[in-house]
Amino acid sequence: MTVIGWRSLPMVGFLVAGILVGLPAVAQDPLRVRECLVKPSASVEVGGPSLGLLEDVMVDRGDRVERGQPLARLTSDMEAVAVKIAETRAASQASIESGRSRVSFYRAQGQRSARLAQKNLVSREDLERTRTEEALAVAELAVAELEHELAKLEGERARVQLEQRTIRSPIDGLVSRRHMHPGEYVNEQTPLFTLVAIDPLHVEAFLPIEHYADIQEGMSLSVETSAPFEGRHEARVDAIDRVFDAASGTFGVRLIIDNDDFALPAGIRCNLLLPGASSIGPAD
């Protein structure tokens, strides 16, 4: 065993001091580095807008999807027939043409009767009868035109109902889970897919209350991730909790990381560098 004499103590103290000076700034101020978690910016359970049998599934777990992209289709034979019926009714103008002909006939007859009435060649009752028939024809034409407009609206509703048989993605993201397969019955209780949005990503962290004044919405902070996704990423503060956790003496912060290339996955731990913090190694 080596014994250090009293003459060696100054040298030992010098070595210890040198080691302490050489430590990184993070170790001297550990509160400036906080653990955080990278999460999806949205997680959506996609269901069907209408009931029915699932006819086709177009995507699977892990697939990248875009907003509006078809994900699945329900059986839609009845809806397709309803569209054809509604479109046929909307295209027909027979009742309108018939009504216009009746209006023209009774209007001309009324004008002729009015000229004859001036010469006392027709009775006043015949003139009033002709005018009444013209008014009824005008009313019937208005009803025919209204029914034609309603038929066009019925056609639009039928097309919307047919479109609802196709389930589309409400977000840009990834298919995290597929819950159903073709042949299963879709109802309002069962989701078909779970979609997650990872562009942008959210970073959730809890910071000590004493750093509350250091954090402002819109400011940029550095987030460090560990291997195999080791790197430093710029994140901007998106939300700051205004209600503190008294038990832990912390408050929540949400940051946003742009991830348009989908290079960074969600669900990984990270380190958040607060203002004044130095670089650190990979997150534990």
C-alpha positions in Angstrom: 0.0 0.0 0.0 1.4 3.4 -0.9 1.4 6.0 1.8 1.3 9.6 0.9 3.4 11.8 3.1 2.5 15.2 4.4 4.9 16.7 1.8 2.7 15.3 -1.0 -0.5 16.8 0.3 -0.1 20.1 -1.7 0.4 18.2 -4.8 -2.7 16.1 -4.2 -4.8 19.2 -3.6 -3.5 20.7 -6.8 -4.5 17.6 -8.7 -8.0 17.5 -7.2 -8.4 21.2 -8.0 -7.3 20.6 -11.5 -9.9 17.8 -12.0 -12.7 20.0 -10.7 -11.7 22.8 -13.0 -11.7 20.4 -15.9 -15.3 19.2 -15.3 -17.8 20.4 -17.9 -20.2 23.2 -17.1 -23.1 20.9 -17.1 -21.8 19.0 -14.1 -21.4 22.2 -12.2 -25.0 23.3 -13.1 -27.0 20.1 -13.5 -30.4 22.0 -13.3 -29.6 23.6 -16.6 -30.1 20.2 -18.4 -33.4 18.5 -18.0 -34.7 15.2 -19.3 -37.5 15.4 -21.9 -39.5 13.1 -24.2 -40.0 13.4 -27.9 -43.7 12.7 -28.8 -46.0 12.8 -31.8 -47.6 16.1 -32.4 -51.0 14.3 -32.9 -52.4 10.9 -32.4 -55.7 10.2 -34.1 -58.0 7.2 -34.0 -59.8 7.2 -37.3 -63.3 5.7 -37.5 -65.9 5.4 -40.2 -68.4 8.2 -40.7 -71.1 5.6 -41.5 -71.9 2.0 -40.6 -71.3 -1.0 -42.8 -69.0 -3.8 -43.9 -65.3 -3.0 -44.5 -64.7 -3.9 -48.1 -61.1 -2.8 -48.7 -58.1 -1.7 -46.6 -55.5 0.3 -48.5 -52.8 1.0 -45.9 -51.1 -1.0 -43.2 -49.0 -0.4 -40.1 -45.9 1.8 -40.7 -47.2 3.3 -44.0 -46.8 7.0 -44.5 -50.1 8.8 -45.3 -51.1 12.3 -46.5 -54.1 14.3 -45.5 -57.1 13.3 -47.7 -55.5 10.0 -48.8 -58.0 7.0 -48.9 -57.3 4.5 -46.1 -60.2 2.1 -46.5 -63.6 1.6 -48.2 -66.9 0.3 -47.0 -69.4 -1.5 -49.2 -71.3 1.1 -51.2 -73.6 -0.6 -53.7 -76.8 1.0 -52.3 -75.2 4.4 -52.1 -74.0 4.2 -55.7 -77.6 3.4 -56.9 -79.0 6.2 -54.8 -76.6 8.6 -56.6 -77.8 7.5 -60.0 -81.4 7.9 -59.1 -80.9 11.4 -57.6 -78.8 12.5 -60.6 -81.5 11.2 -63.0 -84.2 13.2 -61.2 -82.0 16.3 -61.1 -81.3 16.0 -64.8 -85.0 15.8 -65.8 -86.7 19.2 -66.6 -89.9 17.8 -68.0 -92.1 19.2 -65.2 -90.5 22.6 -65.6 -91.0 22.7 -69.4 -94.6 21.6 -69.0 -95.2 24.3 -66.5 -93.7 27.0 -68.7 -95.9 25.8 -71.6 -99.0 26.1 -69.3 -98.0 29.5 -68.2 -97.5 30.7 -71.8 -100.8 29.2 -72.9 -102.9 30.8 -70.1 -101.1 34.1 -70.3 -101.9 34.4 -74.0 -105.5 33.3 -73.4 -105.8 35.9 -70.6 -104.5 38.6 -72.9 -107.0 37.6 -75.6 -109.9 37.4 -73.1 -108.9 40.9 -71.9 -109.2 42.4 -75.4 -112.5 40.7 -76.0 -113.8 41.9 -72.6 -113.1 45.4 -73.7 -115.4 44.9 -76.6 -117.9 43.1 -74.3 -117.5 39.9 -76.3 -116.8 37.7 -73.2 -118.2 37.8 -69.7 -116.4 39.1 -66.7 -116.5 35.7 -65.2 -114.7 34.1 -68.1 -112.0 36.7 -67.9 -111.5 36.1 -64.2 -111.4 32.3 -64.7 -108.7 32.7 -67.3 -106.6 34.9 -65.0 -107.0 32.4 -62.2 -105.8 29.6 -64.4 -102.8 31.6 -65.4 -102.0 32.3 -61.7 -102.3 28.6 -60.9 -100.0 27.7 -63.8 -97.4 30.2 -62.5 -97.6 28.7 -59.0 -97.2 25.1 -60.4 -94.2 26.3 -62.4 -92.6 27.7 -59.2 -93.3 24.3 -57.5 -91.7 22.4 -60.3 -88.6 24.7 -60.2 -88.4 24.2 -56.4 -88.6 20.4 -56.8 -85.9 20.5 -59.4 -83.6 22.4 -57.0 -84.4 20.0 -54.3 -83.6 17.1 -56.6 -80.2 18.6 -57.3 -79.6 18.9 -53.5 -80.7 15.3 -53.1 -78.1 14.3 -55.7 -75.5 16.2 -53.8 -76.4 14.5 -50.5 -76.3 11.1 -52.2 -72.8 11.9 -53.5 -71.7 12.9 -50.1 -73.1 9.7 -48.6 -71.2 7.7 -51.2 -68.0 9.6 -50.5 -68.4 8.9 -46.8 -68.0 5.2 -47.7 -64.3 6.0 -48.3 -62.4 6.6 -45.1 -59.6 9.2 -45.7 -56.7 10.4 -43.6 -57.3 13.5 -41.6 -53.6 14.3 -41.1 -50.2 13.9 -42.6 -48.4 11.2 -40.7 -47.9 7.4 -40.2 -50.2 4.5 -39.6 -49.3 3.4 -36.0 -51.9 0.6 -35.9 -54.5 -1.0 -38.0 -57.5 -2.3 -35.9 -59.8 -3.9 -38.5 -59.6 -6.1 -41.6 -61.9 -6.5 -44.7 -65.2 -8.2 -43.9 -65.5 -6.8 -40.4 -68.4 -4.6 -39.5 -67.6 -0.9 -38.8 -69.6 0.9 -36.1 -69.2 4.1 -34.2 -67.4 2.4 -31.3 -64.5 0.8 -33.1 -61.6 2.8 -34.8 -60.1 1.5 -38.0 -56.7 3.0 -37.6 -54.5 4.9 -35.2 -52.5 7.6 -37.0 -49.7 9.7 -35.6 -48.2 13.0 -36.9 -44.4 13.2 -36.5 -43.9 16.4 -38.5 -43.6 18.4 -36.4 -42.7 16.6 -33.3 -43.5 17.7 -29.7 -41.0 17.7 -26.9 -42.5 17.5 -23.4 -40.3 18.6 -20.4 -40.8 19.6 -16.8 -38.6 22.4 -15.5 -37.9 23.7 -12.0 -40.1 26.7 -11.0 -37.0 28.8 -10.6 -36.4 28.7 -14.3 -39.9 29.9 -15.2 -38.7 33.5 -15.9 -36.0 32.1 -18.3 -38.5 30.4 -20.7 -40.6 32.4 -23.2 -42.9 31.3 -25.9 -41.3 31.3 -29.3 -37.7 31.1 -28.0 -35.4 28.5 -29.4 -33.7 25.8 -27.2 -31.5 22.9 -28.0 -32.7 19.3 -27.7 -30.1 16.5 -27.6 -31.1 12.9 -28.5 -29.1 9.7 -27.9 -27.8 7.0 -30.3 -28.8 5.8 -32.8 -30.4 9.2 -33.3 -27.7 11.1 -31.6 -27.7 14.8 -32.4 -28.7 18.3 -31.4 -32.0 19.7 -32.7 -33.4 23.2 -32.6 -36.8 23.4 -30.9 -39.0 26.4 -30.3 -41.1 26.8 -27.2 -44.8 26.4 -28.1 -46.6 26.2 -24.8 -45.8 26.9 -21.1 -48.0 25.6 -18.4 -49.5 28.4 -16.2 -50.4 25.9 -13.4 -47.4 24.6 -11.5 -47.0 21.1 -9.9 -46.5 22.1 -6.2 -45.5 18.6 -5.2 -42.5 18.4 -7.5 -41.9 22.2 -7.8 -41.9 22.0 -11.6 -43.9 23.4 -14.6 -44.5 21.8 -18.0 -43.1 23.1 -21.3 -44.0 21.9 -24.8 -41.6 22.5 -27.7 -41.8 21.9 -31.4 -39.1 20.2 -33.6 -39.5 20.4 -37.4 -39.2 16.9 -38.8 -40.3 17.2 -42.5 -37.9 14.3 -43.5 -39.3 12.0 -40.8 -35.7 11.4 -39.8 -36.4 11.6 -36.1 -38.9 9.1 -34.6 -41.2 9.8 -31.7 -41.1 8.0 -28.3 -37.4 8.6 -27.6 -35.9 10.3 -24.5 -33.9 13.5 -24.8 -32.1 16.2 -22.9 -33.2 19.8 -23.0 -30.5 22.5 -22.7 -31.8 25.6 -20.9 -30.3 29.0 -21.5 -26.7 29.0 -20.2 -26.2 25.2 -20.4 -23.2 23.6 -22.2 -23.3 20.7 -24.5 -23.6 17.3 -23.0 -23.1 13.7 -24.2 -25.9 11.5 -25.4 -29.1 11.3 -23.4 -29.2 8.4 -21.0 
